[in-house]
Amino acid sequence: MSIIVSAVGQGLIWAMLGLGLYLSFRILNFPDMTVEGTFPLGAAVAVTGISTGMNPVVASLLAAGVGALAGLVTGLLYTKGQIPILLAGILTMTAVYSVNLRTMGQANRSLLGAKTIFNGSLLKHLPENFPTVAVGLVIAVVMVSALAYFLQTELGQAFIATGDNPKMAQAMGINTHNMTILGLMLSNALIAFGGSLVAQNNGFADVNMGLGIIVVALASIIIGEVVFVEDVTLTERLITVVIGSILYRFVLVLVLALGLNANDLNLFSAIILGLALLLPKLRQFFHFDRILLGRRAD
């Protein structure tokens, strides 16, 4: 039971990463590599702030603000500097690595004995792992609701139009450069916020904790899309990202329960994502085979 509760809690807080990447990768159609820098950036800022006596909630919000600045840099490099999408993200990601080291003053930093968002006075009496679920659920509901509301506004619709068809959006008078920058700022703010939550839950921050993190975010998105294949609204799609994040955590728990090495988690994450991406094609393939068999039977 404890393992199940832990997987749900982990899935809820890691869902912030999936929601952030969904804005840039799916809606804006922008493959943003800044993710692997802003995730540990959020962790570094939050852990450093909390270690110096800052309120955990304020530290988490500060982490989100710094993440938005990283997204702003990537957006400016792409829109104003005309640097290719992937290279713009890689440049920011590389620079952020040094920023993380400067922020923490070392490669990793612990939160041992410090008050975090998960061990407040109201959560101390809850059973093990339930504080993570409680905090994660509240944050997930707030974030999904806020994003759903934003995407239904005029500004949000302009943001969606920019990702769907930039040329058409420009013809409609939408400043696509500004929309791209806004999207990257929102995306990386969410990702850095997710990094701050994960760091507080784990009890430490490390400069290398962003390695391969984009695969984890994509897995949350793709698994949610594969499981819920029916046509859904945009709000429902945001919810499927959260569900996909939880399901991904259960898959990892299953992998570890089978006795496989924890050092191979990144390998298994890539395999899981690859299978999830191939699943629609496999469905089509086997459906086509059934049609052929039916014709032969006739």
PyMOL commands that set and color helices and strands:
alter all, ss='L'
color gray80, all
select helices_A, chain A and resi 2-27+35-51+56-79+85-104+130-152+154-164+166-171+176-202+213-227+234-257+262-297
alter helices_A, ss='H'
color red, helices_A
select strands_A, chain A and resi 108-110+204-206
alter strands_A, ss='S'
color yellow, strands_A
deselect
rebuild
show_as cartoon
